[in-house]
Amino acid sequence: MGDDVLAVESQPDNGSRAEVMIKPKNVRNREAHLSGSHNPDDPMNPATSASDAELEELQRASFNYFLHETNPVNGLVIDKTEADWPASIAATGLALASYPVAIERGFMSHDAAVERTLATLRFFWNSPQGPEPDVTGYRGFYYHFLDMQTGRRAWQCELSTIDSAFLLAGALTTGRYFDADTADEHEIRTLADALYRRADWPWAQNQGETVTHGWTPESGFLNYRWEGYDEALLLYILGLGSPTNPLSESAYAAWTATYRWDHCYGYDYLYAGPLFTHQLSHIWIDFRGIQDAFMRSKGIDYFENSRRATYVQHEYAIDNPLKFTDFCGHCWGLTASEGPGPDTLNVAGIERQFFGYLGRGVPYGPDDGTIAPWVVAASLPFAPEIVLPSLSYCIHDLELTASNRYGFKATFNPTYPVASGNAHGWVSPWHFGINEGPTILMIENYHTGLVWRLMRNCPYIVDGLRRSGFDGGWL
C-alpha cells in the first residue's frame, strides 16, 4: 500500500467503544509536530485552537439560519439569503437533521422542533407528485428548488436525485430521534418512513447501471450519471437499502468501478476535488472501521479517506502553487461555492481569472483564490488537529463571523481587489442553507456523534451498507 500507510491506533468513540483507525505515517508525523511548542512563524502551528464554547456558538449562529430562513407553514428552507430566492430541498433535509441537534443544544425547544418537523414532512407527503411541469416531485423524488410559498417547482429546475437523497436522509434522522409514544412523534416516524419508501430508485437509473443526476418533464432524464467518487455515496446506500424500490447491488459495483485512486502531496486517496464531496455522506453515516470491497483493497475506510482529502487541501494551501493571497496552513478550504466572478483582472502584475459559482477543487483546480470557511468546519471530525486552529484563525484573526447573523459567510477571496479596501478582499454577501447544515451537524458529530448514533440504528442505512458490501466495525 505504500510507505505512507500504517499505524493502527485505538480511537475512542465518545466513550462508547474503541475503533481501529489506520493513519498514514505522514499524518502521525504531523500530529507530533502539532503537539510541540508554538512557533509563530510556522503556518502548521497557529497559536490557538477554537474552544468548545466557540464551536457551540458557531453551531448556534449557523442554526439561526434554519430558525429564521424557513417557512414555518411548510418547513421549506430558502437556498440562499437573497431576496425572492427559492427553497432548496437539500437545505430542507439538512434542517430536518439539525432539529435534533438544536433540541440537545438548547437552540430550539422540543415542542417547536416537533411542530417544524411535522410541518415539513406533511408538506412533502401531501405535495403534488406527477409528470406535470409545475408540481413538487415525481416518483418519490423532488425538484431541486421549490417556491418558498407554494412548494411548487422553481426555475424549471431538475428533479434532483442527490438533493432528494439529502432530504430523505434528513427525514430518516427525525424518524430515529423522535421516538416518544405520542401522536405527533408517531406521525413523524410514519411520514419519514413513507417518504423514504416512496422513492423509485430503479426508475432513476433510466435502464442503466448507475443512477442519473435527475429528470425534467421537458427533456426527460439528464445525460449525466453519478459516476466517479463524490457525495453520491449516501445516494447509493439509501437506494440499496430501500425495502420497496431498491437499486440492484450491481449499481454500487458499477459506481465504484468509476473511482479514481490518486496520489497527492504524499497521500494515497480516493480522489474528488471539492472538499464537500468528502463530507456530506459522512454527516449521516459513521464510516469509521467499516469497509466496502474497494476500501478493503486499499486497507483504509472512507473516514480515513476524508481525513487524507482534508490534509491534501491543507498541504495545497501551504504550497499555494498559484500564489494566491493569504493561502496558508490556517487559511484553506476549496469546494463547490460562489465567487467574485466571472471577471478577469490584472492583480499585482498577474492576470487572474475569477469565477462565479463553481466546483473549486484541489489539487487540479479550478482555483481562483476563493476560500470557504464552512467547509473547514465540516472536516472537524476527520482532522481536528488542523481544523481547530484554522477555525480559530477564521474567527479571531480574519473576523469572518463578526456581524454575521448566521456564522461564516459562504466564501471570501483575499486576492480579488475591492474598492472598499477590505483586508479580506471580496466577501460573499450571502449565506446558504447547504453550508449551514454541514457546519452544525459535523461539529455535533465531532462532539457527541449524535447523528451517527441515530443512523446506526436506522435499518435502511444498515441494509444499504450491507447490500453495498460493507462489513466490519459497528456493522
Secondary structure, 3 states (H helix, E strand, C coil): CCCCEEEEEEEECCCCCEEEEEEEHHHHHHHHHHCCCCCCCCCCCCCCCCCHHHHHHHHHHHHHHHHHCECCCCCCEECECCCCCCEEHHHHHHHHHHHHHHHHHCCCCHHHHHHHHHHHHHHHHHCCECCCCCCCEECCEEECEECCCCCCECCCCCEEHHHHHHHHHHHHHHHHHCCCCCHHHHHHHHHHHHHHHHCCHHHHHCCCCCCECEEECCCEECCCECCCCCCHHHHHHHHHHCCCCCCCHHHHHHHHCCCCEEEECCEEEECCCCHHHHCHHHHHCCCCCCECHHHHHHCCCHHHHHHHHHHHHHHHHHHCCCCCCCCECCECCCCEECCCCCEEEEECCEEEEECCCEECCCCCCCCCCCECHHHHHCCCCCCHHHHHHHHHHHHHHCCCCCCCCCCCCCCEECCCCCCCCCCCCEECCCCEHHHHHHHHHHHHHHHCCHHHHHHHCCHHHHHHHHHCCCECCCC
